Amino acid sequence: MTTVEERLARLEALEDIKMLKHRYLRACDAKDPKAMRDCFVARGADIHYGPALGSFDDADGLVDVYARIALEKMDERYVVLDMHHGMHPSIELTGSDTATGQWTLRFRQVDVRGRAERVTALEYADEYVLEDGDWKISKCHVTMLWTIERPVTDDVKVVQFL
């Protein structure tokens, strides 16, 4: 039987990992490459985001691609607007400093230049490690489940508040 301290440590680790993933998703939506990068291990992350963004052996490569896409502006407005909704976390502690996790992501994107809206369902398969006292993402593999793409017609106004 586990002690109260062990149970509390387990619950704290699970909550810390959930908050890590939420910080990552919020950083993506906030167009904050530094906060996004801070969610990953310092070196050597295993990242696979499929054909849309590619694969990387370190988070710096992903963050560079993200920054080029997310921070691009046209007429002082962002070209791409994103909304990440992470849900249904299934996290398992595999050791005192390691864990795995699966998440479902509902992703919505507006491409202002291309006048298109996309709604996509994805699955994340993550691994986490405790690094310098903080949980970090060491592996993040994305599987796309489905996507809907539709035009943003001329009668639709896209208003940005960022």
Beta strands, then each sheet from edge to edge (+ up, - down):
strand 1: 46-48
strand 2: 55-56
strand 3: 73-74
strand 4: 77-78
strand 5: 80-93
strand 6: 98-111
strand 7: 116-131
strand 8: 134-151
sheet 1: 2+ 1- 8- 7+ 6- 5+
sheet 2: 3+ 4-
end
